[in-house]
Amino acid sequence: MVSKEDGRSIMKNREAAVAAIRTCKNRKDLDDMLHQFNVIEAQEAISCLNECMYNPQTFSSPEKTPLEDELEFSKQIFLTGTWRLNEYYDRMGIGTENVNA
């Protein structure tokens, strides 16, 4: 069981990781930053990247996709940078529910 203090520490580290990863503009920086914050497991990296991109809706084939392929897909989406528009909406206090309506 994780104590409240450990839980807060984990959340602060996650927030720091998300903020730092959002600054990455190329593959090398992204891979280095994930490694720096010890985000090594594929599922954790996918989750972290999705959080960085404001949890985009993505769709894949109905077949079971290997985690490494899903991670590569998430990295490619991140590196396109189109998610950054959501960052501006967030800063302006505009929710995506208002934008997509």
mmCIF file of the C-alpha atoms, coordinates in Angstrom:
data_MODEL
# 
_entry.id   MODEL 
# 
loop_
_atom_site.group_PDB 
_atom_site.id 
_atom_site.type_symbol 
_atom_site.label_atom_id 
_atom_site.label_alt_id 
_atom_site.label_comp_id 
_atom_site.label_asym_id 
_atom_site.label_entity_id 
_atom_site.label_seq_id 
_atom_site.pdbx_PDB_ins_code 
_atom_site.Cartn_x 
_atom_site.Cartn_y 
_atom_site.Cartn_z 
_atom_site.occupancy 
_atom_site.B_iso_or_equiv 
_atom_site.pdbx_formal_charge 
_atom_site.auth_seq_id 
_atom_site.auth_comp_id 
_atom_site.auth_asym_id 
_atom_site.auth_atom_id 
_atom_site.pdbx_PDB_model_num 
ATOM 1   C CA . MET A 1 1   ? 0.000   0.000  0.000   1.00 0.00 ? 1   MET A CA 1 
ATOM 2   C CA . VAL A 1 2   ? 1.247   3.489  -0.899  1.00 0.00 ? 2   VAL A CA 1 
ATOM 3   C CA . SER A 1 3   ? 1.242   6.062  1.898   1.00 0.00 ? 3   SER A CA 1 
ATOM 4   C CA . LYS A 1 4   ? -0.298  9.508  1.353   1.00 0.00 ? 4   LYS A CA 1 
ATOM 5   C CA . GLU A 1 5   ? 3.172   11.065 1.342   1.00 0.00 ? 5   GLU A CA 1 
ATOM 6   C CA . ASP A 1 6   ? 4.456   8.554  -1.224  1.00 0.00 ? 6   ASP A CA 1 
ATOM 7   C CA . GLY A 1 7   ? 1.342   9.145  -3.310  1.00 0.00 ? 7   GLY A CA 1 
ATOM 8   C CA . ARG A 1 8   ? 1.947   12.909 -3.327  1.00 0.00 ? 8   ARG A CA 1 
ATOM 9   C CA . SER A 1 9   ? 5.582   12.344 -4.281  1.00 0.00 ? 9   SER A CA 1 
ATOM 10  C CA . ILE A 1 10  ? 4.559   10.075 -7.163  1.00 0.00 ? 10  ILE A CA 1 
ATOM 11  C CA . MET A 1 11  ? 2.039   12.663 -8.387  1.00 0.00 ? 11  MET A CA 1 
ATOM 12  C CA . LYS A 1 12  ? 4.596   15.507 -8.208  1.00 0.00 ? 12  LYS A CA 1 
ATOM 13  C CA . ASN A 1 13  ? 7.082   13.383 -10.154 1.00 0.00 ? 13  ASN A CA 1 
ATOM 14  C CA . ARG A 1 14  ? 4.385   12.589 -12.728 1.00 0.00 ? 14  ARG A CA 1 
ATOM 15  C CA . GLU A 1 15  ? 3.470   16.274 -13.031 1.00 0.00 ? 15  GLU A CA 1 
ATOM 16  C CA . ALA A 1 16  ? 7.150   17.168 -13.491 1.00 0.00 ? 16  ALA A CA 1 
ATOM 17  C CA . ALA A 1 17  ? 7.540   14.423 -16.096 1.00 0.00 ? 17  ALA A CA 1 
ATOM 18  C CA . VAL A 1 18  ? 4.472   15.580 -18.028 1.00 0.00 ? 18  VAL A CA 1 
ATOM 19  C CA . ALA A 1 19  ? 5.649   19.211 -17.985 1.00 0.00 ? 19  ALA A CA 1 
ATOM 20  C CA . ALA A 1 20  ? 9.162   18.262 -19.117 1.00 0.00 ? 20  ALA A CA 1 
ATOM 21  C CA . ILE A 1 21  ? 7.999   15.866 -21.828 1.00 0.00 ? 21  ILE A CA 1 
ATOM 22  C CA . ARG A 1 22  ? 5.685   18.519 -23.260 1.00 0.00 ? 22  ARG A CA 1 
ATOM 23  C CA . THR A 1 23  ? 8.800   20.585 -24.085 1.00 0.00 ? 23  THR A CA 1 
ATOM 24  C CA . CYS A 1 24  ? 10.244  17.864 -26.345 1.00 0.00 ? 24  CYS A CA 1 
ATOM 25  C CA . LYS A 1 25  ? 10.310  18.607 -30.063 1.00 0.00 ? 25  LYS A CA 1 
ATOM 26  C CA . ASN A 1 26  ? 12.175  15.602 -31.517 1.00 0.00 ? 26  ASN A CA 1 
ATOM 27  C CA . ARG A 1 27  ? 12.494  11.849 -31.033 1.00 0.00 ? 27  ARG A CA 1 
ATOM 28  C CA . LYS A 1 28  ? 15.853  11.938 -29.249 1.00 0.00 ? 28  LYS A CA 1 
ATOM 29  C CA . ASP A 1 29  ? 14.673  14.509 -26.694 1.00 0.00 ? 29  ASP A CA 1 
ATOM 30  C CA . LEU A 1 30  ? 11.456  12.560 -26.134 1.00 0.00 ? 30  LEU A CA 1 
ATOM 31  C CA . ASP A 1 31  ? 13.242  9.248  -25.596 1.00 0.00 ? 31  ASP A CA 1 
ATOM 32  C CA . ASP A 1 32  ? 15.837  10.907 -23.334 1.00 0.00 ? 32  ASP A CA 1 
ATOM 33  C CA . MET A 1 33  ? 13.150  12.607 -21.246 1.00 0.00 ? 33  MET A CA 1 
ATOM 34  C CA . LEU A 1 34  ? 11.131  9.391  -20.809 1.00 0.00 ? 34  LEU A CA 1 
ATOM 35  C CA . HIS A 1 35  ? 14.320  7.655  -19.685 1.00 0.00 ? 35  HIS A CA 1 
ATOM 36  C CA . GLN A 1 36  ? 15.257  10.530 -17.349 1.00 0.00 ? 36  GLN A CA 1 
ATOM 37  C CA . PHE A 1 37  ? 11.916  10.239 -15.549 1.00 0.00 ? 37  PHE A CA 1 
ATOM 38  C CA . ASN A 1 38  ? 12.219  6.437  -15.488 1.00 0.00 ? 38  ASN A CA 1 
ATOM 39  C CA . VAL A 1 39  ? 9.181   5.942  -17.720 1.00 0.00 ? 39  VAL A CA 1 
ATOM 40  C CA . ILE A 1 40  ? 10.392  2.664  -19.175 1.00 0.00 ? 40  ILE A CA 1 
ATOM 41  C CA . GLU A 1 41  ? 7.443   0.286  -19.349 1.00 0.00 ? 41  GLU A CA 1 
ATOM 42  C CA . ALA A 1 42  ? 5.475   0.632  -22.603 1.00 0.00 ? 42  ALA A CA 1 
ATOM 43  C CA . GLN A 1 43  ? 2.048   0.934  -20.960 1.00 0.00 ? 43  GLN A CA 1 
ATOM 44  C CA . GLU A 1 44  ? 3.291   3.602  -18.532 1.00 0.00 ? 44  GLU A CA 1 
ATOM 45  C CA . ALA A 1 45  ? 4.922   5.529  -21.394 1.00 0.00 ? 45  ALA A CA 1 
ATOM 46  C CA . ILE A 1 46  ? 1.704   5.396  -23.445 1.00 0.00 ? 46  ILE A CA 1 
ATOM 47  C CA . SER A 1 47  ? -0.295  6.645  -20.457 1.00 0.00 ? 47  SER A CA 1 
ATOM 48  C CA . CYS A 1 48  ? 2.202   9.429  -19.787 1.00 0.00 ? 48  CYS A CA 1 
ATOM 49  C CA . LEU A 1 49  ? 2.272   10.537 -23.430 1.00 0.00 ? 49  LEU A CA 1 
ATOM 50  C CA . ASN A 1 50  ? -1.524  10.569 -23.545 1.00 0.00 ? 50  ASN A CA 1 
ATOM 51  C CA . GLU A 1 51  ? -1.570  12.746 -20.436 1.00 0.00 ? 51  GLU A CA 1 
ATOM 52  C CA . CYS A 1 52  ? 0.990   15.056 -22.071 1.00 0.00 ? 52  CYS A CA 1 
ATOM 53  C CA . MET A 1 53  ? -1.280  15.367 -25.098 1.00 0.00 ? 53  MET A CA 1 
ATOM 54  C CA . TYR A 1 54  ? -4.385  16.056 -22.994 1.00 0.00 ? 54  TYR A CA 1 
ATOM 55  C CA . ASN A 1 55  ? -5.691  12.508 -23.494 1.00 0.00 ? 55  ASN A CA 1 
ATOM 56  C CA . PRO A 1 56  ? -6.495  12.516 -27.210 1.00 0.00 ? 56  PRO A CA 1 
ATOM 57  C CA . GLN A 1 57  ? -9.033  10.156 -28.700 1.00 0.00 ? 57  GLN A CA 1 
ATOM 58  C CA . THR A 1 58  ? -7.181  7.707  -30.902 1.00 0.00 ? 58  THR A CA 1 
ATOM 59  C CA . PHE A 1 59  ? -8.408  4.713  -32.806 1.00 0.00 ? 59  PHE A CA 1 
ATOM 60  C CA . SER A 1 60  ? -6.557  1.632  -33.946 1.00 0.00 ? 60  SER A CA 1 
ATOM 61  C CA . SER A 1 61  ? -7.395  -1.575 -35.738 1.00 0.00 ? 61  SER A CA 1 
ATOM 62  C CA . PRO A 1 62  ? -9.664  -4.114 -34.054 1.00 0.00 ? 62  PRO A CA 1 
ATOM 63  C CA . GLU A 1 63  ? -6.810  -6.628 -33.937 1.00 0.00 ? 63  GLU A CA 1 
ATOM 64  C CA . LYS A 1 64  ? -4.695  -6.824 -30.813 1.00 0.00 ? 64  LYS A CA 1 
ATOM 65  C CA . THR A 1 65  ? -1.792  -4.414 -31.303 1.00 0.00 ? 65  THR A CA 1 
ATOM 66  C CA . PRO A 1 66  ? 1.496   -5.160 -29.526 1.00 0.00 ? 66  PRO A CA 1 
ATOM 67  C CA . LEU A 1 67  ? 2.295   -2.606 -26.809 1.00 0.00 ? 67  LEU A CA 1 
ATOM 68  C CA . GLU A 1 68  ? 5.538   -1.617 -28.515 1.00 0.00 ? 68  GLU A CA 1 
ATOM 69  C CA . ASP A 1 69  ? 3.571   -0.716 -31.655 1.00 0.00 ? 69  ASP A CA 1 
ATOM 70  C CA . GLU A 1 70  ? 1.053   1.262  -29.586 1.00 0.00 ? 70  GLU A CA 1 
ATOM 71  C CA . LEU A 1 71  ? 3.943   3.099  -27.931 1.00 0.00 ? 71  LEU A CA 1 
ATOM 72  C CA . GLU A 1 72  ? 5.473   3.923  -31.306 1.00 0.00 ? 72  GLU A CA 1 
ATOM 73  C CA . PHE A 1 73  ? 2.070   5.173  -32.504 1.00 0.00 ? 73  PHE A CA 1 
ATOM 74  C CA . SER A 1 74  ? 1.743   7.376  -29.388 1.00 0.00 ? 74  SER A CA 1 
ATOM 75  C CA . LYS A 1 75  ? 5.243   8.777  -29.889 1.00 0.00 ? 75  LYS A CA 1 
ATOM 76  C CA . GLN A 1 76  ? 4.488   9.593  -33.523 1.00 0.00 ? 76  GLN A CA 1 
ATOM 77  C CA . ILE A 1 77  ? 1.256   11.370 -32.565 1.00 0.00 ? 77  ILE A CA 1 
ATOM 78  C CA . PHE A 1 78  ? 3.134   13.313 -29.882 1.00 0.00 ? 78  PHE A CA 1 
ATOM 79  C CA . LEU A 1 79  ? 5.890   14.332 -32.293 1.00 0.00 ? 79  LEU A CA 1 
ATOM 80  C CA . THR A 1 80  ? 3.437   15.665 -34.896 1.00 0.00 ? 80  THR A CA 1 
ATOM 81  C CA . GLY A 1 81  ? 2.668   18.385 -32.343 1.00 0.00 ? 81  GLY A CA 1 
ATOM 82  C CA . THR A 1 82  ? -0.979  18.827 -33.300 1.00 0.00 ? 82  THR A CA 1 
ATOM 83  C CA . TRP A 1 83  ? -1.942  18.159 -29.669 1.00 0.00 ? 83  TRP A CA 1 
ATOM 84  C CA . ARG A 1 84  ? -0.349  21.504 -28.712 1.00 0.00 ? 84  ARG A CA 1 
ATOM 85  C CA . LEU A 1 85  ? -3.518  23.265 -29.830 1.00 0.00 ? 85  LEU A CA 1 
ATOM 86  C CA . ASN A 1 86  ? -5.255  21.623 -26.862 1.00 0.00 ? 86  ASN A CA 1 
ATOM 87  C CA . GLU A 1 87  ? -2.586  23.173 -24.606 1.00 0.00 ? 87  GLU A CA 1 
ATOM 88  C CA . TYR A 1 88  ? -3.591  26.637 -25.811 1.00 0.00 ? 88  TYR A CA 1 
ATOM 89  C CA . TYR A 1 89  ? -7.266  25.862 -25.228 1.00 0.00 ? 89  TYR A CA 1 
ATOM 90  C CA . ASP A 1 90  ? -6.390  24.684 -21.714 1.00 0.00 ? 90  ASP A CA 1 
ATOM 91  C CA . ARG A 1 91  ? -4.452  27.870 -20.974 1.00 0.00 ? 91  ARG A CA 1 
ATOM 92  C CA . MET A 1 92  ? -7.382  29.989 -22.194 1.00 0.00 ? 92  MET A CA 1 
ATOM 93  C CA . GLY A 1 93  ? -9.799  28.019 -20.045 1.00 0.00 ? 93  GLY A CA 1 
ATOM 94  C CA . ILE A 1 94  ? -11.673 26.692 -23.046 1.00 0.00 ? 94  ILE A CA 1 
ATOM 95  C CA . GLY A 1 95  ? -12.726 23.089 -22.601 1.00 0.00 ? 95  GLY A CA 1 
ATOM 96  C CA . THR A 1 96  ? -12.735 20.761 -25.569 1.00 0.00 ? 96  THR A CA 1 
ATOM 97  C CA . GLU A 1 97  ? -16.465 20.273 -25.069 1.00 0.00 ? 97  GLU A CA 1 
ATOM 98  C CA . ASN A 1 98  ? -16.906 23.921 -26.133 1.00 0.00 ? 98  ASN A CA 1 
ATOM 99  C CA . VAL A 1 99  ? -14.471 23.675 -29.035 1.00 0.00 ? 99  VAL A CA 1 
ATOM 100 C CA . ASN A 1 100 ? -15.929 20.542 -30.598 1.00 0.00 ? 100 ASN A CA 1 
ATOM 101 C CA . ALA A 1 101 ? -19.544 21.660 -30.386 1.00 0.00 ? 101 ALA A CA 1 
# 
